[in-house]
Amino acid sequence: MAAVDSFYLLYREIARSCNCYMEALALVGAWYTARKSITVICDFYSLIRLHFIPRLGSRADLIKQYGRWAVVSGATDGIGKAYAEELASRGLNIILISRNEEKLQVVAKDIADTYKVETDIIVADFSSGREIYLPIREALKDKDVGILVNNVGVFYPYPQYFTQLSEDKLWDIINVNIAAASLMVHVVLPGMVERKKGAIVTISSGSCCKPTPQLAAFSASKFLFAQYMPEWLWVWGANILNRSLRKEALSCTA
Ligand SMILES: NC(=O)c1ccc[n+]([C@@H]2O[C@H](COP(=O)([O-])OP(=O)(O)OC[C@H]3O[C@@H](n4cnc5c(N)ncnc54)[C@H](OP(=O)(O)O)[C@@H]3O)[C@@H](O)[C@H]2O)c1
């Protein structure tokens, strides 16, 4: 057995015999670092393009670009309310949809008074399933809806395994997070296609990006739209709108 008189010598001997493995590992590391760097640069570019560049120039004329009316689901609180206010600040008339009529009236009046636009309300509970869409269709029949914001969404009461989730909650997630967005698109898309303009914004979630433990159904419901909505719209006949659907981004405060 060869005598080893120092750790450094031992290390050098091992390193020499593993040289090709180290090179292979270095290549994997370089590939991984390059991939991550490209992703970070692309994300940074998107951040600048979507949130900073639009603030430099004059604001886009959304009415001319898309139409006079915007529909926001889940519009009386949080992100939906912020979208409604932002769109109203750009001069669009707003149709607000939520469950609570009193809250709807208060928010609609606030928006109308503050931004001097027309507002309309639709009382609907998206967890009720199919029956609500006929009245919504009727209410939107004569409005040239240029922007739809699919905002309404339900979350878990707390993280749970799929097997612990109640059947009622699962139906809520299906009806509110999946069916509502699909059906609302089905209601407004024919008009947009006919007018050859429109934009559809569907609010997703960070948990759409990876299957999230103990939020499986929520994560899946958000993944569906984040990943497939543009392709579905293409297939459903919105190819005319595709450019604007992919490119439009609004800034809002929540
Ligand atoms: N907040 C976050 O941190 C976060 C993170 C990721 C994703 N998101 C997504 O962003 C969207 C909005 O979230 P948010 O936190 O802003 O919501 P929020 O503050 O809880 O507001 C929910 C809005 O939706 C309405 N609503 C709730 N259930 C409804 C139903 N079944 N039918 C009709 N309207 C209903 C509520 O009004 P009424 O009670 O009067 O009906 C309210 O206007 C959701 O899609 C959510 O998944 C939020």
Ligand as a Chemical Component Dictionary entry (heavy atoms), coordinates in Angstrom:
data_LIG
# 
_chem_comp.id                   LIG 
_chem_comp.type                 NON-POLYMER 
_chem_comp.pdbx_formal_charge   0 
_chem_comp.three_letter_code    LIG 
# 
loop_
_chem_comp_atom.comp_id 
_chem_comp_atom.atom_id 
_chem_comp_atom.alt_atom_id 
_chem_comp_atom.type_symbol 
_chem_comp_atom.charge 
_chem_comp_atom.model_Cartn_x 
_chem_comp_atom.model_Cartn_y 
_chem_comp_atom.model_Cartn_z 
_chem_comp_atom.pdbx_ordinal 
LIG N1  N1  N 0  -54.828 37.472 -2.346 1  
LIG C1  C1  C 0  -53.797 36.718 -2.641 2  
LIG O1  O1  O 0  -52.778 36.683 -1.958 3  
LIG C2  C2  C 0  -53.847 35.871 -3.890 4  
LIG C3  C3  C 0  -52.747 35.108 -4.228 5  
LIG C4  C4  C 0  -52.797 34.343 -5.381 6  
LIG C5  C5  C 0  -53.912 34.355 -6.178 7  
LIG N2  N2  N 1  -54.976 35.079 -5.825 8  
LIG C6  C6  C 0  -56.141 35.041 -6.695 9  
LIG O2  O2  O 0  -56.592 36.355 -6.933 10 
LIG C7  C7  C 0  -58.000 36.366 -7.059 11 
LIG C8  C8  C 0  -58.611 37.396 -6.099 12 
LIG O3  O3  O 0  -58.154 37.128 -4.810 13 
LIG P1  P1  P 0  -58.420 38.156 -3.602 14 
LIG O4  O4  O 0  -57.586 37.699 -2.474 15 
LIG O5  O5  O -1 -58.292 39.538 -4.113 16 
LIG O6  O6  O 0  -59.944 37.818 -3.258 17 
LIG P2  P2  P 0  -60.821 38.466 -2.103 18 
LIG O7  O7  O 0  -60.192 39.673 -1.517 19 
LIG O8  O8  O 0  -61.200 37.362 -1.180 20 
LIG O9  O9  O 0  -62.103 38.944 -2.916 21 
LIG C9  C9  C 0  -62.937 38.001 -3.453 22 
LIG C10 C10 C 0  -63.995 38.699 -4.294 23 
LIG O10 O10 O 0  -64.728 37.707 -4.945 24 
LIG C11 C11 C 0  -66.097 37.755 -4.544 25 
LIG N3  N3  N 0  -66.519 36.379 -4.421 26 
LIG C12 C12 C 0  -66.001 35.439 -3.601 27 
LIG N4  N4  N 0  -66.622 34.265 -3.800 28 
LIG C13 C13 C 0  -67.538 34.486 -4.782 29 
LIG C14 C14 C 0  -68.485 33.661 -5.440 30 
LIG N5  N5  N 0  -68.649 32.384 -5.121 31 
LIG N6  N6  N 0  -69.241 34.201 -6.414 32 
LIG C15 C15 C 0  -69.123 35.515 -6.741 33 
LIG N7  N7  N 0  -68.237 36.329 -6.166 34 
LIG C16 C16 C 0  -67.464 35.828 -5.188 35 
LIG C17 C17 C 0  -66.107 38.531 -3.221 36 
LIG O11 O11 O 0  -67.276 39.286 -3.039 37 
LIG P3  P3  P 0  -68.578 38.733 -2.270 38 
LIG O12 O12 O 0  -68.095 38.125 -1.017 39 
LIG O13 O13 O 0  -69.453 39.911 -2.092 40 
LIG O14 O14 O 0  -69.172 37.746 -3.196 41 
LIG C18 C18 C 0  -64.960 39.495 -3.460 42 
LIG O15 O15 O 0  -65.394 40.594 -4.222 43 
LIG C19 C19 C 0  -58.471 34.941 -6.793 44 
LIG O16 O16 O 0  -58.664 34.286 -8.026 45 
LIG C20 C20 C 0  -57.305 34.319 -6.036 46 
LIG O17 O17 O 0  -57.229 32.920 -6.232 47 
LIG C21 C21 C 0  -54.976 35.833 -4.694 48 
# 
loop_
_chem_comp_bond.comp_id 
_chem_comp_bond.atom_id_1 
_chem_comp_bond.atom_id_2 
_chem_comp_bond.value_order 
_chem_comp_bond.pdbx_ordinal 
LIG N1  C1  SING 1  
LIG C1  O1  DOUB 2  
LIG C1  C2  SING 3  
LIG C2  C3  SING 4  
LIG C2  C21 DOUB 5  
LIG C3  C4  DOUB 6  
LIG C4  C5  SING 7  
LIG C5  N2  DOUB 8  
LIG N2  C6  SING 9  
LIG N2  C21 SING 10 
LIG C6  O2  SING 11 
LIG C6  C20 SING 12 
LIG O2  C7  SING 13 
LIG C7  C8  SING 14 
LIG C7  C19 SING 15 
LIG C8  O3  SING 16 
LIG O3  P1  SING 17 
LIG P1  O4  DOUB 18 
LIG P1  O5  SING 19 
LIG P1  O6  SING 20 
LIG O6  P2  SING 21 
LIG P2  O7  DOUB 22 
LIG P2  O8  SING 23 
LIG P2  O9  SING 24 
LIG O9  C9  SING 25 
LIG C9  C10 SING 26 
LIG C10 O10 SING 27 
LIG C10 C18 SING 28 
LIG O10 C11 SING 29 
LIG C11 N3  SING 30 
LIG C11 C17 SING 31 
LIG N3  C12 SING 32 
LIG N3  C16 SING 33 
LIG C12 N4  DOUB 34 
LIG N4  C13 SING 35 
LIG C13 C14 SING 36 
LIG C13 C16 DOUB 37 
LIG C14 N5  SING 38 
LIG C14 N6  DOUB 39 
LIG N6  C15 SING 40 
LIG C15 N7  DOUB 41 
LIG N7  C16 SING 42 
LIG C17 O11 SING 43 
LIG C17 C18 SING 44 
LIG O11 P3  SING 45 
LIG P3  O12 DOUB 46 
LIG P3  O13 SING 47 
LIG P3  O14 SING 48 
LIG C18 O15 SING 49 
LIG C19 O16 SING 50 
LIG C19 C20 SING 51 
LIG C20 O17 SING 52 
# 
